């Protein structure tokens, strides 16, 4: 990660044109006439690859993730948004052109989960929220996902960075499993973007009891702003396939000066009581700004496996039960988990 240190800098919010004027970094606390109300969010829309502008082309450089090499594009915030020295301007630009540390942490965690047989992405429908460069989604494509949908607040980010980065990383017409993945791109605010996501659209032939949504939702560095946490969480609940959907979230423990962070978001999740959260990775070794990767699941599915764990008589019918209730990748992972917990051992 040291090779990317120049681009993976500190979190900076609401840059001022006057460097001598202090800012709190929270618009509702900065009592100044120079802080106008936020503009309305951009319209929600699907961005097609053939809409990519040739006026701003990214340059690419490799990112080494413990032996896995992916490409990251680099474009200027000034060239795309006519902004300079800013990571985020609320209502206009949400930091999608910057490669954040959490994105790399999430790719490494997913790779570790796959290599330890805790996860298989083959055949799954995946949504990456706040994608930016889209590296976690790209990794999912390379691992055989059936569909990967990328979402970002700004259509400009998708056009100028995400789509070119996906194209640069994924082989075309090759023998790779990723060649058959459905890849689509959606722009919009978290409060409304669910209206255009195809995996959430009701299909008559599925019937009212059909489970729709995404098998896995990926997101990195999306929980920095307190004001957007409720809409982000509501979007997740709408997008997760019930009951077996999973969220992998990478974020800093705290975003100093702006109030958000992984723990603030997890507190919101726990208060709601619908999902359970587990910490699966920590980066930072006790520093003041620890980075974390969390896994969220519906409590109902966790309770199902707790019941299986405590009921040895259910072991004989476990494979069939898991096949019906969950996709294949969960069946293998949880059967391995049951074996490790000695449910399979005779008394």
DAVENHU-V380532 format. One line per field, one symbol per residue. ss: DSSP state (H for helix, E for strand, L for the rest). phi: phi as a letter, one per 30 degrees, with the letter a starting at -180 (. if undefined). burial: 1 if it has 24 or more other C-alpha atoms within 12 Angstrom, else 0. Layout:
BEGIN
ss->???
phi->???
burial->???
END
This chain:
BEGIN
ss->LHHHLLLLLLLLLLLLLLLLLLLLLLLLLLLLLLLLLLLLLLLLEEELHHHLLLLLLLEEEEEEELLEEEEEEELLHHHHHLLLLLLLELLLELLLLLLLHHHHHHHHHHHHHHHLLLLLLLLLEEEEELLLLLHHHHHHHHLLLLEEEEEELLHHHHHHHHHHHHHHHLLLLLLLHHHHLEEEEEELLLLLHHHLLHHHLLLHHHLLLLLLLELEEEEELLLLEHHHHHHHHHHHHHHELLLLLEEEEEEELLLLLLELLHHHHHHHHHHHLLEEEEEEEEELLLLLLLEEEEEEEEHHHHHHHHHHHHLHHHHHHHHHHHHHHLLHHHHHHHHHHHHHLLLLLLL
phi->.ddcddccdddbbhdcdcddcdbdibddcddbddcdedddddddaccceddddcdbcdccbdbcchjccbcbdbbddddcchcbhbcabeibbciddcddedddeddddddddddcidabcdiccbbcchdhdiddddedddcjddbbccbbdcdddddcbddeddddccdchcdddddcddcbbbcldddbdddcdddcddceddidcdcckcdbccabhccdcedcdddddddeddcddcccdbccbcaddbcdjbjdkdddddddddddidcccbdcabbkhiddbdcbbcbcbddddddddddddccdddedceeddddddbdeddeddddddddddiddddd
burial->10000000001111100000001011100000000000000101111000010000010000101000011111111001100011111101111111111111111111100100001111111111111111111111111111111111111111111111111111000000111011111111111111011111000000000011111111111111110111011011111111111111111111110111111111011000011111111110000001111111111011001001100000100110010011111111111001000010000
END
